[in-house]
Amino acid sequence: MSEKIRIAFIGCGRFAKHFVPLFKAHPEVEKVFVCDLIPERAQKYSEVFEVPIIESFEEAMKSEEINAVAIFTQRYSHGPLVIEALKNGKHVYSAVPCSISIDEIKEIARLVEETGLTYSMGETGYYRTAAIFCREKFASGEMGEFTYGEAQYNHDIRNMEGSFKSSGGDDWKKFAGIPPFFYPTHSTSMILSCLPGVYAKKVCGFGYKSVTDTDIYGTEGQNFYGNPFGNETLVAELSNGGVMRISENRNIGWKCPETFITQFNGTDGCYSFAVAKHFFSRWNPECNTKVIMKDVSKMLLPEGVMNALEKDYEDGLQQIADSAGFFDMSPIQDASRLPESFRNLRNGHNGTHHFIVDDFCKAAATGKLSPTNIWEVARYSMPGLVAHESAMQGGVVMEVPDLGNPPEKFEMLDPYAFEYNQGNTK
Ligand SMILES: NC(=O)c1ccc[n+]([C@@H]2O[C@H](COP(=O)([O-])OP(=O)(O)OC[C@H]3O[C@@H](n4cnc5c(N)ncnc54)[C@H](O)[C@@H]3O)[C@@H](O)[C@H]2O)c1
């Protein structure tokens, strides 16, 4: 018998509030519950969003009514909760990152294969306009063979303090000192999602030993991870012979745009980005001595941001620094595949939230794999986890484990080939 999604939010902190209205409005979702270790937070969510409270994660596991969870707990805590939820027969939507342990990632993949349940990680990087653009151009063959790509997530710790303070209490700095590469997926996803089946074979990592936030980063008990690095960078050799450079920076004096590709280069064409301008250049197939260079910013920036830049470039730049366009989609993001019920709902992270929720719901409803399924997410996560080890050892080259492509029994979701309200087949 088919059933719709009845999902419990685990964690009612600063981020989950952007997602409750979307899950509530999705045609495949019948009911949304909320819970938090801090009861007042769940109470507040319950009142604001008019959803029932489930007492705890453990109660959600026991509930026969709840068939899915949305994990919005702190970044270091997802792995064990995901594993427990899958063991209890629940579909899992998880905020990033997947897990900070390679063994847990392997276990999540094993459980998804065994149960056929959905695991989908809410990776905003996958749905960012630059990633969409490079995926399309690479898939069309216009870029030729992949040679080199670089992406980064630049988010200064001073812009993130609120997040850690809100749940970390007196120990917030000990949580905040988490290695940047325990959270690598915003940047790795942007390069690897353009290269189907490709993974990092070897990495070497380097870290910047923070000299300013020495009460957060350091090896003398400043944080729970013995992590001295505020910034981490890796270079990876990819399975297709290409090279990828990834940086996760928290001592960077920079906030917006946070997640971006700087370059994505093929043998025939290149995408490049600089703060407010997106370019695509390519050998002119008509005449091999000329290069076509296009400014593709209009496709990749929200209309409001584009208008601001055209009106007054300096002012437009400042608006970008102040997070202009954070909530808006850009022309390259195709909203036609989204449910009508999302139309007037608030979005986030440059128009990515609607797509993330829709893909999870469609995947859970069909048993097909979302683009950010566990096998793909393992490839986004593991290079960072290994590169942190490498950085701690001064940059030694290390092999990265790979879980392979999804097992053949799974089909990939086509978000366009879906009729809403078909019910959950699991
Ligand atoms: N771009 C992005 O994708 C993006 C942006 C922001 C945050 N995030 C992710 O969202 C997640 C949440 O971030 P946040 O800023 O809201 O954190 P937060 O600390 O504000 O909220 C986490 C909440 O989870 C609760 N919690 C912890 N363990 C629990 C349990 N076992 N049962 C019930 N509740 C529990 C805490 O009490 C807290 O209220 C993080 O994993 C973060 O990485 C992702």
The ligand as a Gaussian input file, in Angstrom:
#p B3LYP/6-31G(d) Opt

LIG

0 1
 N       24.220000      25.775000       3.260000
 C       23.810000      24.805000       4.050000
 O       23.561000      23.743000       3.544000
 C       23.671000      24.997000       5.548000
 C       23.558000      26.273000       6.104000
 C       23.358000      26.387000       7.480000
 C       23.312000      25.237000       8.276000
 N       23.452000      24.019000       7.702000
 C       23.415000      22.770000       8.530000
 O       22.213000      22.723000       9.267000
 C       22.420000      22.047000      10.494000
 C       21.803000      22.819000      11.620000
 O       22.466000      24.056000      11.767000
 P       21.897000      25.174000      12.761000
 O       22.688000      26.395000      12.521000
 O       20.408000      25.202000      12.678000
 O       22.312000      24.541000      14.175000
 P       21.653000      24.875000      15.577000
 O       22.686000      24.551000      16.588000
 O       21.039000      26.227000      15.572000
 O       20.453000      23.817000      15.681000
 C       20.646000      22.454000      15.955000
 C       19.506000      22.014000      16.879000
 O       19.512000      20.593000      16.958000
 C       19.125000      20.255000      18.290000
 N       19.516000      18.855000      18.544000
 C       20.764000      18.348000      18.635000
 N       20.729000      17.024000      18.822000
 C       19.408000      16.683000      18.853000
 C       18.723000      15.443000      19.032000
 N       19.373000      14.293000      19.202000
 N       17.371000      15.449000      19.033000
 C       16.689000      16.624000      18.840000
 N       17.296000      17.817000      18.670000
 C       18.643000      17.842000      18.685000
 C       19.838000      21.279000      19.136000
 O       19.274000      21.373000      20.433000
 C       19.638000      22.536000      18.306000
 O       18.476000      23.248000      18.663000
 C       23.925000      21.861000      10.632000
 O       24.243000      20.535000      10.376000
 C       24.527000      22.743000       9.565000
 O       25.670000      22.165000       9.005000
 C       23.616000      23.873000       6.361000

